[in-house]
Amino acid sequence: KGDFDRRKKKKHELLEEAMKAGTPFALWNGPTIVAWLELWVGMPAWYVAACRANVKSGAIMSALSDTEIQREIGISNPLHRLKLRLAIQEMVSLTSPSAPATSRTTLAYGDMNHEWIGNDWLPSLGLSQYRTTFMECLVDARMLDHLTKKDLRVQLKLVDSFHRTSLMFGIKCLKMINFDRDQLTDRRRQAECDIKDVLVWSNDRVMRWIMGIGLKDYASSLMESGVHGALIALDTSFTWESMALALQIPTQNQGARTILQREYNTLLQIGTDRSHHVQDPGPQQLGPPGGAQQQAVQQVVEVVPGGGGVGGPPTS
């Protein structure tokens, strides 16, 4: 344990020295590259060992093509290669002599690594069922805006189009706060007990709001549903009827639907910038037949990455 701690401390010191001296990434030596891969990029031990054997400097690392990363280091998973390529690009940019002094980002130092994505962020979106695939693919915050629809479907197993939409609005929220993990934590804490800043509400916070408006019997339906604050705040097609479907409130339960319609529209007016989109369709539309409701929500769930438009998911 003592030896391990000493070695880790030494690696941290190598990185601190390189950053303090303003050494361009191309001039980093082998041990510093290994420390960076392990501590900041969060690459698994077998990749780090392969790099230790094959990559002796930052110049070699930054010149590797995608094919060479696969052949020389043995990284066969395309998302693992994406992770490494983006991390290299970021450090080359960050350590460039022409880089502005304010270019330090939390992403470069591993604050939003794949462990944070899997253990904190996905559960906060109500997508914890995808934790294993995201962790296996080493998805960190840096990679989120570069994932294609194919990556999501094939590598990460998000075959449900509504869950892809949910993820994309979660990513849009992170972009809006400049991937600032501390800001996200602070804003969530401040909105814990108040109807405000719905953009940052977690799936758990939405469930507690449902309980608070007298619909506690339905709240558990939102577990692993992909319903979270950024979806509510940014997706103008996610209406109270969409929420009723997610909550599995029967069409014939007019009482619960009336409460949800009133409270949901109030939530939009008080806690989001969607207030000008709020429409009160009136009592005659409170309980659409199942088919019509399903069709309306089908339009919501067919938003996929690459959509764009106001409040649309980011393009890949």
N, C-alpha and C positions, 0 to 999 in steps of 0.2 A: 504493500500500500504506500509506504513512504517513498520507495523508488518510483512508483507510478506517478505520485504527486510531484516529485522533483522533475521527472521528465516532462510532465504536462506544463509545469511552471516554466521550464526552459523553452518549450514551444511557444508559450504565450509571450515570453521575452523576445524571441526571434521576430515574431510578428510585430510587436510594439516597436522594436528597433527599426525594422524596415519601414513602418509607417511614419515614425518620428523623423527618420532621416529623409523621408520623401523619395525613397528608392523606387524607380519605375519597376513595374512587375517583371519586365524582361530581364532585369538585372538581379532578381531574387535568386538565391542559390537553392540547391536541392533540399537541404533541411528546412528552409523557410517555406518552400512549396509544400512539403509534406505536412508541416504544422498547419498551414493554411487549409489544405484539403481536409485534414482531420477536425480542426477546431472551428473553422468558420464556414466551410462548405458543408461539412457533415457527411463526407463520403464514408462508406463502410470500410472496415479494416483491410479487406482483400483488395479493394481498388487502391487504397493508400499504399499498400505493399507493392503493388504492380507499378505505381508511379515512382516509388522510391527506387525501384530497379531500373526503370526506363527513362525517367524524366529528371535531368540533372540541373535544370534551370528554368526560370520563368520564360526565357526566350523560346526554349524548346516547347514548353507547355502551351504558350500562346500561339505557336505556329501549327499545332496539331489540327489536321482536318478531321471531319466526322469519321471518315474511314479509318484514319490512323488511330483515333481514340478507340475505335472498336478493335482494331488489329493489335496495336502496341500495348494498350492497357487492358484489353479484354472486356470492354464494356459493351455488352450486346443489347441491353435494354435501351430502346431509343430515348425514353424519358430520362434515364440516367445520363445519357450523352448530352441531352438538352440541358440538364442541370449543370453539368460541368462546363459546357460551352458558355452558358449565360454567366456563370460565376467568373470564368476567365475574362469575358468581355467587361464585366463590371469592374474587376480589379485593374485591368489595363487602363480603363477610363479613369478610375478613382486615383490611380498613382501616376497618371500622366502629368508631366511638368506644367501643362497648360490647364489642368483641372482647377475649377474655382475652389476657394477655401471652404465653401459651404457644402461641398459635394459628398460629405459623409452621409451615408444612409444606413438605416438599421439593418437592411437586407445583407449588406456586405459582411456584417459581423455575426450572422447566424441567429439573430433574435427571433426571426420568423421562419425557422427551419422546418423540416418535414415532421419533426416531433410536435412542434406547435400546431402545424396544420392538422395533423391527425388527432391529437389529443384535446385541442382547444377550439380551433376554428371550425372544423367540420361539425362537431357536436353543437356549436353555437348556431349553425345554420339549420339544424335538424336533419343533418346528413351523416350521422355517425356510423351508419351502416357501410359507408364507403371508406372508413378509416384504414382497414387492412390494405386495400389496393393502393390507396394514396401513399401509405407508409412504405409499402414494398417498392413503389415507383419513386420513392424519395422526393415527392413533390414538396417544394418549398414555395414561399410567397413570391420569390423572384420568377418562378416558372408559370404562375397562374395565368398571367395575361398572354402566354404563348401557347397555351393548350388548344389544339384544334378539336373539332367535333369528332374526328376519328380517334384522337388520343382519349377523349372522354368516353367514347363508346367501347373501344377495343381494349385499351390499356387499363383504363380506370373503371370500366364496367358500369358507367352511367348510361344505361340503355333507356331509362325513363326520361322522356323529353322534359317533363316538368322539373325533375331534379336537376337537369342540365341548366334550365332557366334559373332555378333557385341558386345554383352555384355561380352563374354569371352575374346575378345581381349582388351576390356576396362579394365577388371580385370587384364589381363596380364601386361598392362601398369602400373597400380597401383603397382603391385608386383615389376616391374622393378625399380620403384623409391622408393621402400620400404614404400609404403603408406604414403609418405611425402606430405601432402597437400600444405605446403608452397612452396616446390620445384615445384609441379605441377603448382601452380599459377604463380610463377616467370618465369618458362620456357614458359608457354603460353603467358605471357606478352611480353617476349623477341622475340617470334616468330609471334607476331601480324602482323607485316608489312614486314617480311622477309620470303623468301622461305628457311626455315631451321627447323630442329627439328619437322618434320611432326608427329612423334610419339605422341606428346602432343596436336596436333591440335584438337579443338572442331569441332562439326558438323557445327557450325556457321562460323568458320574459313575456313573450306573446302568450304562452300557456297560462301564466299567472294573471295576465290581463283578462283572458277568457274566463278564468275562475272568478275574478273580481266583478265581472258584469253579470254574474249569476248563471253561468253556463258550465259549471264545473263538471257536470256529467259528461261533457263532450271534450274537455280539454286534452285528455290523454290521446285523443285521435291525432293530435298534432305531433306526437313523438315520431321522429324519423320521417316527417312529412315534407321537409324542405321549406316549411313556412317560417320566415323570420322577418325582422324589421325592414331590412333593405328591400326585400321583395314587396312588402306592403307600401313602403314609402316611394319606391321608384317605378314599379310596374303598374302603369295606369289601367291595364286590363285586368288586374287582380281586384275584383269587386267583392262586396259583402257576400254575393252569391257564390263566388269562388271559395271564400272562407267557409261558408256553410257546407259546401261540398267536402272541403278538407276536414271539417269537424264531424262530417257524417250526420248532420242534423236532418232527420226525415222531412221530406217535402210537406207532409201533413202537419208537422209540428209548428203551427203558425205562431204560437207564443214565443218560442225560442228564436224563430226566424225574425220576428218583429224586433225583439231585443237586439239581436245581432246587427240587423240593418241600421237601427238607430245608433247603437254604440260604435259600430265600425265607421260610419260616416262622421261621427263626432271625433273619433280617433284620427281620421284623415285630416279633419279641419284643424284640430289642436296640435297634433304631433308631427305633421308632414307638410310638404309644399304641394300636396295634391288637391288641396281644398277646392280649387277652381274646376277640378274634374268631377267632384262629387255630384251625383244626381240622385234625387229621391224619386224612384219610379212609381211610388204610390202603392197603396195596399193591393190593387188588382194584380200587381206583378210579384207579390211577396212569395208566392208558391208556384213557380213555373213547373209544368209537368217534367218528370224525370228526364225524358229525352231532350227537351229544350235546354234544361239546365246543364246536362252533360255536354251538349253541343257547344253551349256558351263557354264552358270551362275548357273544352277541347281546344278552343281558339287560344286560350291562355297558355296551355301547356305546349303548344306547338312552336312557341318562340324558341329558337335555338341559337347557339353561338354563331356570330357572324351577322346578327340581325342589324344592329345599329339603330339610329333614330334616337329621339329624345327619350331618355330613360331605358333605352334598349341595352342589351348585353354588349360588352366590348367585342370588337372583332379580333380574330386571332391572327 
